[in-house]
Amino acid sequence: MIDFFETHFPDGTMSARVRADGLPKGMHYCVTLWSDGKCTARSQAYGNGSVRYYTHRTYEAALAHAYAWAKRKVAESKHI
C-alpha cells in the first residue's frame, strides 16, 4: 500500500511524505507545496549520492510522480 502523510504549516506551506509497504529503509520522497504556489520534491534512494530534486507544475502531478517512484522502488527492492 502506498499513501501520503501530509503536514500543513502555519505559513501556508504543505508537505507530503510517501509511505509505502516494502519501501527499503532510508528511501524517501517528499513533496512540498510552498505558500506561493510552487511545488518541489526531493527523493533519496540508496544513500546520499542518489538525492534528486524535482519541480512540478501542480501538486497533483508531484503526487503522481511520487506514487510512481515509490511503486518502482518497491518493485526494484524485491529483485535485489
Buried (B, 14 or more C-beta within 10 A) or exposed (E): EBEBEEEEEEEEBBBBBBBBEEBEEEBBBBBBBBEEEEBBBBBBBEEEEEEEEBEBEEBEBBBEBBBEBBBEBBEEBEEE
